[in-house]
Each structure stands twice: as C-alpha cells, then as structure tokens.
Amino acid sequence: MSPGMSGVAWQARLEHLQATGRLPSVVAGVMQDAELAWTGAVDADLAAQYRIGSITKTMTAVAVLQLRDEGLLSLDDPIGRHVPETGYAAATVRELLSHTSGMQSEPVGSWWERSPGVDVATLLSVNDRSGAVTGEGEWFHYSNLGFALLGEAVARLRGSSWWEATDTRVLSPLGMARTTYHPEAPFAQGRSVDHFAGTLVDEPHQDTVAMAPAGQVWSTVEDLARWARFLAEGHPDVLPAATLREMGRAQPPAADYGLGLRLLSHDGRTFVGHTGGMPGFEASLFVDPAARDGVIVLTNATTGFETDGALEAFFGGPEPDPVPAWRPTTTVPPEVAPALGVWFWGNTGIELRWHNEELQLRSLRSARLTDTFELRGDRLVGTSGYHRGETLHVVRRDDGTVSHLDCATFVYTRVPYDPAAPIPGGISPGGISG
C-alpha cells in the first residue's frame, strides 16, 4: 500500500483508467485493514451491480471447500465420483480447482458467455474427453468447463441448484444481499466499444445455465469488499481462515493459482482473488490476507481494462498524467467514416480511430499516437504531429469507392504497397515512420 495516498489520488488513477481504456463507466474501491477506505466512480452509480465474470469461480471454490471441510468430498476424489456422466471422470477435484486437470478451456459449441445457456445434461453429453489438451496434473491450463463440473458436484451433494447452495451457505452469511444470479436494479448495461469509431454496442446478458458456476454472478463494490474481507479473514459460518490459507497456496504444477484463487505478486507481497470478464464487463478483486488491504475494480466494457494491473494502477508507480475523460461517440461524421480502420504506409501498419471528436493516427507496431486531425467544415486538418496543418484527403475511385488516403504525399492504402495507388511518399524520422 502506498503510504499517505488519498482519495483524491485514487480518484485520479480511476479517471486515468477510464480515459485510457475507453470505459463507458467504472467503479472501484480500495481496502485498508479489511475496510473500504475509498470508493470512486466515473460515469457510474456506486450502488450499481456489474457482472463479475470469473470472480464467480472463487465463490464456487468456497462452496466446494465447505463440502470438503464437512467430509462430503475429498480434494483427491475423481470428479466422476460425484458427476459420473462426465468424460473427464478421472480428473480430481483438486485438479479442477487449480486448472491442472488437462481439460479444454471452453465447452464445445458457440461462445458460451454470449449465447443462451444449455442445461447440465446437454453440457455433459457434448463434452467428452476428446477435447483434452494434456493429461491430468501435467500443466496449468485454465478451464471454464472445469468449474461447471465443480458447480454440478456442489448441486448434487447439496440436493439443490449450485446457485441456491452458494447463495444460502456462502453469500448470505456474509451479508452479500446485492450479489445475485440475475441483475437487479440498479445495474450497468454491458457494453462493447467499437475500436475505430468509439461507438457503443449493447452486449447480451445471457443466463449461462450449466456454465453459471464459472462466471454468472452480478455484484457491487460494497458487496465485493465483504468478499475480499472474507478471503482475508474467513468467517465462522462459511469457512475458517485456515481453509482460506490452504486455498491461497499454489498447487503445482500451477505456479500462481491455488484452489479457485489466483495468486498475484505485487511489491513483495502475495494477493489472492481473481479477475473476471464477460461480454460487456471486466472485473478485478485482490486482497493481501496478511495486511488485509486490496482493490476492487468493475467496468462495463468488454475490453479496455487490464484486469491484472488493478494493483499496480492503485498501489504502484508515480501518479499518472492527467488525460481528458473519454466520451463515447454518438455519431461518426460522414467525412470521417471512410478514414477509419487499418491502413498501410508502404509496409508500415497504422490505424485511424475517432476519439473525443478528433481523428487519431497510431502505429500498429507500438500503439504510439503520432498525429491527430480535426474536422474543419468538410476537411480533416492535422492538429499535432508531423501532419500538423496538412489536410488528409480521402481519395475515391471513379465509382465512388475509397482508393486511398493522401496527406502531403503520404499515401495510406488498405493493403501494403497497393499497386493501384500512388507510390507512398514522405520521410519522417521522428514521426509516423517511427
């Protein structure tokens, strides 16, 4: 924990995440000594639910360890003892919890997070062992499918659904009333941000059904602070601290994964928790069990937030430089639309994106912003970089389709060295050619 850091500094870091990640909204909390020391938001309601993706796995894992502590299963049980229909019957509970079972990462079929869920019988019938990537216990391979099997084992041993068992025996004793299976108002709408235009697309909030134990749950910063405190301290009605310490130990051959918990090193300390992602959402929760401080970040963007970097974003490094807040594009001007996308200057790849009412030119190799343009009437005029003051022309063929872009003899084409376009000119040692 950075000593003496204030809420103002944390808010500045959150605003930097929003601006650089193009996040429609974002909320965060910083914990000190197991208490929320600060919460912040950008374009968001702090009370709103966000989908937490694979942070759900930590809850499923706790439900499994409860069963182990009660003597209802062993970590060395083959999962087939509890879910005999699975093709992965020989994989142990421990291997599933630590992603060392060798099973495939995703279930057979369409993108499960974005498609209507299937029932358990269907999931088990189409996922035989033919998708295995390695043998049991050989190496770490993250598997969402494995946690669906663990959730089904919980359901069968409890005689209820996975969610009923988790909600009743894990979440309710911790007072996590705003952690739910389906979203309950207020909640954030999942969004995807168009890479070039900066416009928003609503993502579906699918019920993942049999895959729910891997990533279904919705929650809030306040509820997840309760969860982080539990991961650090335990709770007499859920799991003791000793069992949580066991969950937080690496499980060879996994170097940085325990029993349903990720282990993240930062500033000489080990934090436990998880990251999460679902269509339209990203999440991160990590806590240091020794010092009992940590960070929680939730956003409604499919991409843009480096979830592994949450600790560094709030606890490490110098203060970020101020940057203007990002605002989603509502309308792309017709003069701008043909210029968006990937182009080539000779063999050098660049991209043009519309960002906060300006056109940005970035290197594909380094992602470095090199030039900006603004729309003046019907002209795109350079405002920074080598092209400052120059006009970017959209050159069309006789049939009206776009041939190439031209800015002071710099020719940008959709394919490298397009023979149908003029020879690209311009030498820019410190500009776009770098």
N, C-alpha and C positions, 0 to 999 in steps of 0.2 A: 504494500500500500504506500502510495506516495504521501509523505508526511505533510500535513498542513494543507492538502488540496481542498478547495472549497466547492460549494455547489455551483458557483459561477464558472469555475474551471471545468467541472464535469459537464455543465450545460454547453460550454463552448466546444468540448470534444464531441458531444452528441450532435450539435449543429454541423460540425465538420463531417461526421459520418453521413448525415442526411444529404449534405450538398455534394460530397464527392461520390457517394453511392447512388445518387438519384433515387432516394427512398420516398415514396408517397407520404408515409408517416413512420415515426419511430418513437418508441418509449424505452426508458431504461431505468435501472435502479442500481445503486452502489450500496453494498452492505459493509458495515464495520461492527465487529464484535457481535455478529449474528442479528443485528438490527439494520433496518433500512435507514441509512444515513442521508440519502438523497434520492429523489426520483425526478425525472425530467421527461419532456415530450417535445416533439416538433410536429406540428400539424396533426396532433392526436389528442385523444381523451385518455388520461392515465387510467381511468376505470375500465377502458375497453378491453375486451378479450382479443387475443391474437392466437392463431393456430401455432402450436409449439413443435410440430413435427416429431423428430426423434427424441426429444426430451421425454416424450411418452415412454420410450424404452426404459428409462430409469424407474418409472412407476411400475411397469410390468416386472422389471427385475426385483423390485422390493416385494411385490406380491409373490414372486417365486421364492425369495429367501424367507418370507414368512412361512411358507409351506415347509421349507427345509427345517427351520427352527422348530416347527411343530411336529416334525418327524413324519410328515406325509410324503416327502420325497427326499432323495439324496442328489447332490450335485453330480454324482457319478452314475446316476441312473441313465440308461439309454432312453431317449425321448419316446421310443416305441413302447416302453412300458406304460406310458400314460396316453400316448396318441398312436395306437398300433397301426393305423391306416397309412401313416406317412412312409414315403420311400426312403426317408432319412432316419429310419428307426434306430440305427446303430449310434448315431451322434448322441453325445451325453448332454445333459442339462448344462453342465459347466461349459462345454464347448459352444453351445448355442448362446449362452450369456456372454461369452468372451469373443464371439465371432471367429472361432477356431475349428468349426465343425466341417469345413470344406464345402459346404453347400453354396449354391449360386447366390448372388446378391439380391436378385429380384425374382418374383414369381413369374411363371410362364403367362404370356398374354400381353395385353396392351398396358400402357403406362398406368400402374395401379393407383398412383396418387391422384391422377387426373380423370380416372374412369370410374363408372359405377362399380361398387364393390361386389365381390362374389361371396357366397356362403362357404362355410368351412368344408363341407363335403366336396364342393367343386374345387376349392383350392388344393385339398389333399389329393384329389384324383388326377389333377393335371401336373402336379409337381412330384414326379418320381425322382429317383436319384440320378437320372441321366444328365441333369444339369450341373452336377458337382464339378468344382474346379480343382479340387485336390482331395486327398484323404483326410480323415478325421485327425485333428490335432497337429497337422503338418505346418500350417502357417495361418496368419491372420488374414481373413477375407470377410469384409463387412457384409452382413446378410440381413436384409429386412425380412426375408422369408423366415429366418430362424426365430425371430421374435413373434411371428404369427403362431408358430408351433408352441412356443412358450406360453403365449396367451391362452391357447386352447387347452394346454395342460392345466393352467390355473382354473379355467372354467370347469373342466371335468372334475378336478379334485375338490372344488368348492360347491359343485352342484348348482352353478349359476352362470350367467354370462361373465366373460372377462371383465367387462366394464362394471357390472354390479359388484363383483368381488373387489375390484380395485377402488371403486368409489367408496364402498362401505367400510372396508378394512384398512385402506391406506390413506385416502384423501380426507374423508370426513373427520377422523380423529385429529387431523392437523388443522381443521377449520378452513379447508380449501373449498369453500362453497362456490367460488367463481371459476372453478376448474371443472369443465363439463365435456361431455361427449360431442354434443352439437353446440353451435354458437348460440349464446343468449345475450340479447341486447343489454348494453351497447357492445358492439363488436366491430372490428375492422374488416372491410371487404378486401379479399386477396387481390393483388394487382400484379400485372406484368408490364414492364416499361419497354416500349419499342426502342431498340438500341439506337437507331439513327434519328427517328423523329421525336422521341421523348414523350410520346403519347401513351395513355394508359389503356390497358385491356383488363377487364374483369376476369379473374380466374374462378373456376367452379369450386365449390366447397363440397366435395363428394363425401358420402358415407363410405368408408373403406371396408366395412363389414369384417371379413375374416382377417384382413391385414391391419385392423384397428390397433392391436397391441404394439404395432411398430411406429405409429405416427398420427393417430386420430385426434388427439386431445386439444382443447382450447383452454387458455388461461390468461391471467393478468400478471403485471409486475408484482403486485402485492401478494397474490397467492404464491407466485414462484419464489418470493422471498421467504415465505413459510417453508416451501420445499427445500430451498437452499439451507435454511437453518436446520431442518430435519436431517439433511445429508451430512451436516457437520456434527450434530449433537445426538441424533437418534430421538426416539420417543417411546415411552413405556407401553403405549397402546399400538405401536406399529412395528418398530424394530429397535433393538438396543444399539448403542454406539459401537459395540464390539463387532456386531454383524456388519454394520456400515463400513467399519475399518477393513473388514475382510473383503467387502465389495470393492473397496478402493485400492486393492493391491493388484498389481499387474499379473496377468495369467499367461505364463509362457505357453506358446511362442509369441503371444501378443506382448509388445513392449510397453504400450501406453493405453491399454484397455484392461479394465478389471471385470467384475461380474455385473455387466449392464451399465457401468460407469466409465466414461472417458477420463483419462489422466492427462492433465495439461501442465507442463512446467513453465513457470514464469518467475523471473527474478529470484531464482534459487529455491522456489517453493513448488509444491505439487498441489494443484487444484483438481477437484473432482466435479463432474457434472456431465453436460452433453451439449451438443449443437443440434439444431433441427432445421429442416427445410421441407416445405410442402408447396405446391403450386400457389404462388401469391404470398408466401410467407417465409421468413427466416428468423431463427431464434438462437440465443446462446445463454447458457447458465453455467457458471463455475463458481465454486466456493473452496476456500482453503480450510479444511477441517481443524487445523491447529489454531490459526488466528481467527477463524470464523468470519472472514470477510470475503467478499466476492462481487460479482457483477451479473446483471441480467439485462439483455437487450432483446427487444421484439420489434419486428418491422413487417409491413405488408407489401413486400416486394419479392418476386421470385428470385432475383439476383441483385447484387449491388452491395451487400453487406458481407464482409469476410468474417464469418462466424467464429473461426479460430482466433481471430485477432481482437476479440472483445476485451480481454485482459490488457493487452498492450494499448488498446485505444483509450482505456480509462485509467490504467495504473502505470503506464510506462512512457518514457520518452519526453521530449520537450513539448511545450504547448503547440498545437497546430496553428498554422497561419490562418487568419480569418478568410473565409470564402463566402461569396454570396449564396444564400439559400437556393436550392434547386426548386423550380416550379414546373410541374408537368405542362406539356404543350397541349393546348386545346385545339388549335388549328395550325396546320402547316401551310404557309403561303404558297400559292401555285408557282411562284418564281423560284422557290427553294426546293420543292419536292423533287424535281428531276436531278438535283445535285446530290441528293443523299445517298449514302451507301459506300461500298468499297470501290476504289479506283486505283489505277497504277500510273505512276510517273516513270516511264520506261519499265523497269522490272521492280521498282520500289512500290510496295503496297502502302496506301493511305486510306483513311476513312474520313467522310464528311458527315457530321451529325448536327442537328438543330438543337441548341441548348440555351435555355433562358433568352430566347429571341435573338440568338446570334448563330451563325454557321461556323463550326469549329473544324479545323483540319488537324488530324492527328496521324502520327506514324503508326502503322500496324506493328512494326517491329518493337518499338519502345513504348507505345501508347502516349508519347510525349505530344502535348499540344504545341503546334508550331505557328499556326496562323488563325486569325478569326476574320469574319466578314459580317457586315450588317446589311440589311435590305434598305436601300435608299430609293424610294419610288419603285422602279422595276429593275434596278441594278443591285448586284451583290458586290459591295466595295470592301476591300481589305481594311481592317482597323488595327491589326497588330501583326507582327512577324514580317517575313520577307515580302509578303504581298500587300503590305500596308499601302493604301491609296490606289491600288490597282483594282480593275474590275474583273470579276470572274464571269466569263461568258459560257452559257450553255449553248453549244453548237449543235444544230439539228440537221438531219439529212433532208433531202427533197420531200420525203414522205412524212416529215414531221417528227420522226423518232430521234432520240438523242444519240448523236455520234460520239461526242467527247466534250470535255471542259477545257477551256483555254484561259490562262491568266498570264499575260505578258510573255507569251511564247512557251510557258509551262503548259504542256498538254497532258491531260489526265484521261485515261481510257479504261474501259471495263475489263480488258484483258491486257496483259503485258505487251508492250510494243505492238499495238494493234496496227497491222499493215494498212488498214483502211483510213487511219487517222494521220495527221501531220506528224513529222518527227518531233518528239518532245524536246524542248529547249530548256535553257536556264541552268546555271551552275550556282549552287547555293551552299558554300562550305559550312556555314553556321546555321542554315535554315532548314528547309524541308528535306534536303537530301541527307541531313544528319539524322 
